Amino acid sequence: MFDLPLSIRPECTSLLDPSSLNLFFSLFILAGILLSYLPQHYRIISRGTSEGISPVFLLLGVTSGTCAFANILILSRGVLACCGKGIGGFNCFAASLGVAQVGAQWICFGVILLLFLIYFPRDVIAAPATSRFSMPKTQSALTTAVLCVVHLVVVAVLTFYFSLLSPPASYPTRSDTSVSPQLTSWANFLGIQSTVLASLQYLPQLYTTWALKHVGSLSIPMMCIQTPGSFVWAISLASREGTKWSSWITYVVTGVLQGVLLAMCIMWELKDRKERKGMDESENSAVVESERRPLLANEVS
């Protein structure tokens, strides 16, 4: 057995020699997060409109992601601090993948908000006559973006404040890789806030999709990837060093609610395809009937 290098603190030894299977699993999830959002980004751009996406859904999603990212960033503070304690670049990379996963999800969802603003429909699209639903206006879209930025600033300022309020005791009486009780409580509050926002996130989108009676600019392939992926991701985060229940419960909740939205979107998509197929068959029947009619039929009669 070799002794640990003197530069490596004892609390960082658990990060040495990460499991190859766990590393592959984490990289697979990170790649899946990045790829899963591409269909949604592409659908908005290809349609040239963000019609059908609820601004409240985006507001709750971005703010929930902000809380989740701040939560895992705080709780992983000790793990990230070990990167400067001689554990090596590879071990640091492996230990940071949990933070990278949550950060990537937050950024990708933020891109949806950006595309929502860029491709927000300028022409009012009427909802079904039987619905009391009213389409969101440009002002509501801009308000959503402003609130997301304000929330981000507030979370960042409060996190910085709690970091200064009660910083970890300095070495050697206490390791500087630990997280203070105040920061831990703040991180847990952010985790709870993220879970509550994520629980409410899909309710306005479920209502919007149900009221419009069609999928709109929502991407079914994205939801097909993310719905089961949410549960896999939750398991991955739960098994990582330093994370607590508040870091992964959000993705269990979102997985369930996104599954409900996915089922609704598939239902409306199948109904739309059936109606389009019926219209095409009616048009084809009319064309065939017209071709079979004698050219001089009207003159003879």
Phi, psi and omega in degrees: 000134179264143177287151178290145175304149183297335184283346182269122178285151182302325182289350181261357185294334181291346181268355179283146178050065179295153180297133179296322180294316179294323178295314178298318179300316181292318178295322178298318179293318179299315178296321179296322178298312181296316182287328185293333181276343182300317178301323179290317178299316182295321183295318179296316181293316183293324178281339180071019180203150176256021180303136179099352179258127183282129177296329178292323175302316180290320179300311181293324181293315180292316180294324175296318178295323177298315179295318181295319180292317178296323179300307184287333177294320179289311183292337178265010182302317179295320179295316181293328179294334180292342179298334177263013183250018174087020180279348178096155183297318182294314179295324177295318178299314180296321182288337184268359185295327178298317177294319180297322180297310181294320178296320179296319179296319180296315181293316181297322178289326175296327176296324176299318177299318179297314178294326177300319179288318182295318185255023178298130184297122178281329178271132181291125178260123185288139174279166178307145184300331182279357184256145175270004183289136177246137182293143179295149181260168182302323181298321179293325178294316179293322178298321178301314181296317181296316180296323178296318179293316179299317179297318179299315180296317181297314180297317180296316181295315181293323177297316178296321180297313180293332177293322180280331185297316182215076180289156177300147179297148185283156176296140013259000182292330178209146183290140178278006175266357181275165180247132183294155178301324179296316179293322178297318178296318178296319179296318178295323176297318177297322178296318178294317178299318179298319180294317179296314179297319179293326178294324180275341188306315188275349181296311177295328179287323175299318179294316180298313181295321179293321181290322181284337180066022175202167188289325184069225182266008175290145181258116177293317177303322178300314182291328177296327178280317189282329183300305176289331181295332180298320181288322177296319180295319179300318178296319180296316180294322181296333183269358183276154180291129173094342182278155178237179183303328182292346180275333186246344183297331180303319187281338172291315180296312181295327178297318179294311183291323177293329176296322177295316178297320178299315179299320179295316180296319178297321179298312180292324180294317178296322179294318178297318180295322179295318179293319178295321179295320178296320178293320179296318179295323178294318179294319179296321179296321179294320179294316179297318180296322179293323180290330180282341183287132179300141182295326183262016184298316182293322181291320181295319180289000000 
